[in-house]
């Protein structure tokens, strides 16, 4: 697995590989901006809150977001930081 790729497992046990595009800090929390590794160009990015990290084990836990304003705020920072705006 490449360094900028992570595999996430959903509630049903299905694994999906994502490309980690960026880590964005917003209001004291960290968010991962992810893109499905096998997706076509029409796929949207996914933004998840980084809940915890174990740097020794190189593992992290992520949490989905439901707050559309929060998602848009993080996405706006991501676009600005990466010259996409």
Buried (B, 14 or more C-beta within 10 A) or exposed (E): EEEEEBEBEEEEEEEBBBBBBBEBEBEEEBBBBBBBBEBEEEEEBBBBBBEEEEEEEEEBEBEEBEEEEBBEBBBBBBBEEEEEE
